[in-house]
């Protein structure tokens, strides 16, 4: 199989990630729940994972790295943890439902939401963020890159705007963590939400939230913590404040090995390779009769995603043919990005998304180009 659905999850993982999970399954106890070797091994390993994540993303304090099951959970914690009735929040048309649905839920409690519009190429503009700021605006919630088009948002500019107006900046890095350089301090990010199973090459069921020191996030859930057991409230200190219950230690140690792999390989090297494959594919399909490509390919930074349609054929039909006739894995449909599909005019048809990873090759891309060309000629 030629796997080109890496924006959903990376299928091929570094061998050291698999080995780390296997070893953890046979050696880890429960962190903060004892002084025996199994518990201590878990605590040490999870702390090392916090340090590695903090270093990768420019988070000033490892204890402000909170582990979650995925970026959806991290975004729910961040969004629901800082916004209150009467607040106003700005987001964008590029967002995934992991941002949109928490915001829509908060709207029903009295939080006002505004959305920066996407243009015909699926891009958003800084001036539109500024135009939406009100006296009661509390935060900006913004994806770093669209999971549909691959368009990258200039988060440093958004961060500078947020700092100028005293706003919190919550960033969804689901598509960029491990694939695009991120520095929270330099980019003005207050809360960074990431998942482990995509560009970081970690196990599914892992993710996290990096929090700038001084930012207060209310607990999303409460329960066992291994410390302060007689307190009726969740411990106030990070990361325990937001990590009620037993952590996914096995997955976190796999994620730790994955982050180390990304560091040793180099985010820039990974990004360069993936962009080269994306550009190769884009150049091969953009001129084909009947093929429509979505997104901004004018030369600016972007992630390794190309979304397209062939004529008026339903995207699910095209993706099924690619899988069954060519053994190429892609993602059709709405991609949990309803507002952007509305902006692009693809609500009914959806789009076929090709997304590339470190483990893909130029030969695989050539095969995918030939497959699209043949389908375009037939359909």
Secondary structure by P-SEA (a helix, b strand, c coil): ccccccccccccccaaaaaaaaaaacccccccccccaaaaaaaaaaaaaaaaaaaaccccccccccccccaaaaaaaaaaacccccbbbbbccccccaaaaaaaaaaaabbbbbbbcccccccccaaaaaaaccccccbbbbbccccccccccaaaaaaaaaaaabbbbbbbcccccccbbbbcccccccbbbbbccccccccccccbbbbccccccccccccccccccccccccccccccccccccaaaaaaaaaaaaaaaaaacaaaaaaaaaaaaaaaaaaccccccccccccccccccccbbbbbcccccaaaaaaaaaacccccccccccccaaaaaaaccccbbbbbbbbcccccaaaaaaaaaaaaaaaaac
